[in-house]
Amino acid sequence: MTPADLKPFLLYCTLINYVILLIWFAAFSFAHDGLYRLHSRWFGISVERFDALHYGGMAVYKIGVLLLNLTPLIALCMLY
């Protein structure tokens, strides 16, 4: 696989990961109460902790996408 072949792959990976992030954010925003009731039955956490865990998870996921997908894609676009 050549570096030029990696560009479309990294582009699709970035797009798919951002769609997953947007779905996660939409589910968290629009179904917050239902998700909280489901998770609080299992783990017994407060609303503030639940919100912090989800926002932190989204932040870590986004940083992972930026570092592992988008940055190599930009570097390849600059080289080829």
SULCOR-V930853 format. One record per pair of residues at least 24 apart in sequence whose C-alpha atoms are under 7 Angstrom apart, sorted by the first residue. I is the first residue (numbers start at 1). J is the second residue. Records with the same first field share a line. If there is no record, write none. Layout:
I=J / J
This chain:
4=80
7=73 / 76
10=69 / 73
11=73
13=69
14=65 / 69 / 70
17=65
21=58
